[in-house]
Amino acid sequence: MKERYTSLYLVPTPIGNLKDITLRALEVLRRVNVILAEDTRTTGKLLKHYDIITKQKSYHIHNEHKQVDALVERMKNGEQLALVSDAGTPGISDPGFLLVRAARDAELEIECLPGATAFVPALVKSGLPTDRFVFEGFLPTKKGRKTKLEKLAKEERTIVLYESPHRLKKALHQIVEFIGGDRIISVSRELSKIFEETKTGRADEVCEYFDHRDIKGEFVIVIEGNDQMK
């Protein structure tokens, strides 16, 4: 039986604590020809911590369209590539989809290693139902934001969102306005880091809590589904 030859590895990296990486992930990062990194400076710190000297290549949302064809050709010629994002699993609200699709269409072997993803611990520790949930990633920054929130107000499953620090307060106020101040939400930040924090309660109460605090770190917002209020 012919041994399976993987061309593209999707490698999750720690979302905060550098110890949250698997032994297999480290082995892959040492073995591949090139590591495709969202930010080579960020990934460089991880590689330096584990004495990994594999060459990096910048691959991010602003250049991925231009690089996909060339990267597929490299894999066709026998190179093994590892794709990483700044934190967590690549392709989850991060670059990755285009390259994975192109590699699949080229009938190249792809492996996604298990590992860190920010929304999973935030969802589990929220105390809201986890048997059925919908992951929406980041809300639209401008056009379509109100429409999306109004649609989510009717969603019966637990809702999971990502939000950046400079838009968190706006997002919380809009959740109160369009989804409801009495809806239970849970907001987590700095997961796995020293200043990890989760605030859970009525949306209006959580909104007021963060209104009086400096906003730092990346956030995961978990929202009670519509039918869960019954």
Residue pairs with C-beta under 8 A, 6 or more apart in sequence:
4 109
5 109
6 80
6 109
6 110
6 111
7 75
7 76
7 79
7 80
7 81
7 103
7 108
7 109
7 110
8 75
8 80
8 81
8 82
8 83
8 99
8 100
8 103
8 108
8 109
8 110
8 111
9 28
9 32
9 80
9 81
9 82
9 83
9 110
9 111
9 112
9 113
10 82
10 83
10 89
10 90
10 91
10 96
10 100
10 110
10 111
10 112
10 113
11 25
11 28
11 29
11 82
11 83
11 84
11 90
11 113
11 115
12 21
12 22
12 25
12 84
12 88
12 89
12 90
12 113
12 114
12 115
12 116
12 117
13 21
13 25
13 43
13 46
13 84
13 85
13 86
13 87
13 88
13 115
13 116
14 20
14 21
14 46
14 87
14 116
14 192
15 87
15 88
15 116
15 117
15 118
15 191
15 192
16 87
16 190
16 191
16 192
16 193
16 196
17 192
17 193
18 46
18 49
20 115
20 116
20 192
21 46
21 50
21 115
21 116
22 113
22 114
22 115
24 113
25 113
25 115
26 50
26 52
28 82
28 113
29 35
29 47
29 50
29 52
29 54
29 82
29 84
30 52
30 54
31 80
32 54
32 80
32 81
32 82
33 54
33 55
33 74
33 79
33 80
33 81
34 54
34 55
34 56
34 57
34 74
34 79
34 81
34 82
35 43
35 47
35 54
35 55
35 56
35 57
35 81
35 82
35 83
35 84
36 56
36 57
36 58
36 59
36 71
36 81
36 82
36 83
36 84
36 99
37 43
37 44
37 56
37 57
37 58
37 59
37 84
38 59
38 60
38 84
38 85
38 86
38 90
38 94
38 95
39 58
39 60
39 86
40 56
40 57
40 58
42 86
42 87
43 56
43 84
43 86
44 56
46 52
47 53
47 54
47 56
54 82
59 67
59 71
59 83
59 95
59 99
60 95
61 95
64 95
64 98
64 99
65 98
68 98
68 99
68 102
69 102
71 81
71 99
71 102
72 99
72 102
72 103
72 106
72 108
74 81
75 81
75 103
75 106
75 108
76 106
76 108
83 90
83 91
83 95
83 96
83 99
84 90
85 91
85 92
85 94
85 95
85 96
86 94
87 116
87 118
87 218
88 94
88 115
88 116
88 117
88 118
89 112
89 115
89 116
89 117
90 96
91 97
91 100
91 112
92 117
92 119
92 137
93 137
93 138
93 162
100 110
103 110
104 110
116 192
118 162
118 191
118 218
118 220
119 135
119 160
119 162
119 220
121 188
121 191
121 192
122 160
122 186
122 188
122 191
122 198
122 220
122 222
123 130
123 133
123 158
123 160
123 220
123 222
124 130
125 186
125 188
125 198
126 158
126 186
126 188
126 198
126 200
126 222
127 186
127 200
128 158
128 184
128 186
128 222
128 223
128 224
128 225
128 228
129 157
129 158
129 225
129 228
130 158
132 156
132 157
132 158
132 225
133 157
133 158
133 159
133 160
134 155
134 157
134 158
134 159
134 160
135 160
136 148
136 152
136 159
136 160
136 161
137 161
137 162
138 161
138 162
138 163
138 164
139 145
139 148
139 149
139 161
139 163
139 171
140 148
141 167
145 174
146 174
146 178
149 174
149 175
149 177
149 178
149 179
150 178
152 159
152 178
152 179
152 223
153 178
153 179
153 180
153 226
154 226
155 225
155 226
156 225
156 226
156 227
156 228
157 225
158 222
158 223
158 224
158 225
158 228
159 222
159 223
159 225
160 220
160 221
160 222
160 223
161 171
161 220
161 221
161 222
161 223
162 218
162 219
162 220
162 221
163 171
163 218
163 219
163 220
163 221
164 218
164 219
165 215
165 216
165 217
165 218
165 219
166 215
168 187
168 210
168 215
168 219
169 207
169 210
169 211
169 215
171 221
172 185
172 187
172 203
172 206
172 207
172 210
172 221
173 207
175 183
175 185
175 203
175 207
175 221
175 223
176 203
176 204
176 207
179 203
179 223
180 203
181 202
181 203
181 204
181 207
182 202
182 203
182 204
182 229
183 202
183 203
183 223
183 224
183 229
184 200
184 201
184 202
184 203
184 223
184 224
185 200
185 201
185 202
185 203
185 206
185 221
185 222
185 223
185 224
186 198
186 199
186 200
186 206
186 221
186 222
187 198
187 199
187 200
187 206
187 210
187 219
187 220
187 221
187 222
188 196
188 197
188 198
188 219
188 220
188 222
189 195
189 196
189 197
189 198
189 216
189 217
189 218
189 219
189 220
190 196
190 197
190 216
190 217
190 218
191 220
193 217
195 216
195 217
199 206
199 209
199 210
200 206
201 209
203 223
